[in-house]
Amino acid sequence: MSQLQQIDQAYVARTYNRFPVEIISGKGSTVYGPNGKSYIDMGSGIGVTAFGIADDEWIQAVTAQLAQVQHMSNLYYTEPCAQLAKLLCERTGMKKVFFGNSGAEANECAIKVARKYAAEKKGAEHFAIVTLENSFHGRTLTTLAATGQDHFHQLFQPLTPGFAHAPANDLDACIKAIEDSKAAAIMIECIQGEGGVKVLDQAFVKGLAAYAAEHDVLLMVDEVQTGNGRTGALYAYMRYGVQPDVVTTAKGLGGGLPIGACMMSEKVESVLGFGDHGSTYGGNPVCSAGALSVIRRLDDPFLAQVQEKGVYVKNELIGAPGVESVSGMGLMIGVKTVKPAGEVLKACMANGVLPLTAKDRVRLLPALNISWNELKQAVAVIKQACAE
Ligand SMILES: *Cc1c(COP(=O)(O)O)cnc(C)c1O
């Protein structure tokens, strides 16, 4: 084991089991380790580096702001935060944005919005939030409670009360869970990322949206992983033809700097008032400048090429030797392999490609601007690893 790996293992909390891979630098979708070893990055920091590593335009946006003012607190106005909120609202039809630093915080904000909205409108007993089985919504005690995977819950009890879980793609069961718990809101991921790249059915999401609208239950969509161009639409809900009441996002938003956003529709834009919520770093000018540059570049022609690349990857992998099935949208792709996903991953790494896994699948979340050349090379390596 290298000296770096020894120091890390001695001093960094052992909550992550790392691969024996060190990364020193990168450019675009190629990253470099010691001795010039290079890899094609098919994970982009778990869907974070939307425009790859050390992208010139992103660096320019971030460093210009860094030299101007790096932080001021929320007591004062700063340009990037205001412009980012405006752009997000213009692109989504939402009315207000709360900024935090992560996906979990974006979801905490959404949960507070739902609780206060329902408490004021329907009464304090309407505090529950229904989420889906196999979902993932974060690691704080409240977003863990929202997460519909029991193995994350063990030994951390008691979690925040007020969450009920219902099976994905079962509209009747979800409606029953909403009614039984007198729920304030239902929160979904259109594609369950950590859950194994499982895509929700169109009819299910539309049915939930219609039920939620009719019964004044908030439809909250967690776009932490699916958002910001990942699926070939700006947000995945846009591909379902529904208009959520609350949308949360993070990961790819900042392009590599920590920022999360909770976007609120007209119905709930005034629910949180002065003093109801806050975050010291929320809307930090440097993170916001990075996010602004990311969102500005996600125009229709760019999103079309995300789609095109996703279709290419799927077409290459569907029916390939050792591949059972392929799921996902755009550049969020899950591959069910005959061999255990972990073994495929190791074979890819040995051949200079860094994919991810999620549950029993190999998961691909490359940078949205990955070059065709890198994409083709990576897919060839992945195909070989599946077939071996
Ligand atoms: C990653 C993720 C989160 C948590 O985001 P953090 O930034 O790690 O707090 C929440 N929801 C979904 C869908 C995610 O993929």
The ligand as an SDF file (V2000), in Angstrom:
LIG
                    3D

 15 15  0  0  0  0  0  0  0  0999 V2000
  -26.6880   11.7020   -3.5540 C   0  0  0  0  0  0  0  0  0  0  0  0
  -28.1260   11.8460   -3.3020 C   0  0  0  0  0  0  0  0  0  0  0  0
  -28.6170   12.5170   -2.1760 C   0  0  0  0  0  0  0  0  0  0  0  0
  -27.7090   13.0460   -1.0940 C   0  0  0  0  0  0  0  0  0  0  0  0
  -26.9020   14.0700   -1.5670 O   0  0  0  0  0  0  0  0  0  0  0  0
  -25.6510   14.5830   -0.6570 P   0  0  0  0  0  0  0  0  0  0  0  0
  -25.1220   15.7540   -1.4400 O   0  0  0  0  0  0  0  0  0  0  0  0
  -24.7060   13.4450   -0.5440 O   0  0  0  0  0  0  0  0  0  0  0  0
  -26.2150   14.9860    0.6460 O   0  0  0  0  0  0  0  0  0  0  0  0
  -29.9760   12.6810   -2.0420 C   0  0  0  0  0  0  0  0  0  0  0  0
  -30.8260   12.1990   -2.9710 N   0  0  0  0  0  0  0  0  0  0  0  0
  -30.4000   11.5480   -4.0720 C   0  0  0  0  0  0  0  0  0  0  0  0
  -31.3840   11.0680   -5.0760 C   0  0  0  0  0  0  0  0  0  0  0  0
  -29.0360   11.3390   -4.2660 C   0  0  0  0  0  0  0  0  0  0  0  0
  -28.6190   10.6660   -5.3470 O   0  0  0  0  0  0  0  0  0  0  0  0
  1  2  1  0
  2  3  1  0
  2 14  2  0
  3  4  1  0
  3 10  2  0
  4  5  1  0
  5  6  1  0
  6  7  2  0
  6  8  1  0
  6  9  1  0
 10 11  1  0
 11 12  2  0
 12 13  1  0
 12 14  1  0
 14 15  1  0
M  END
$$$$
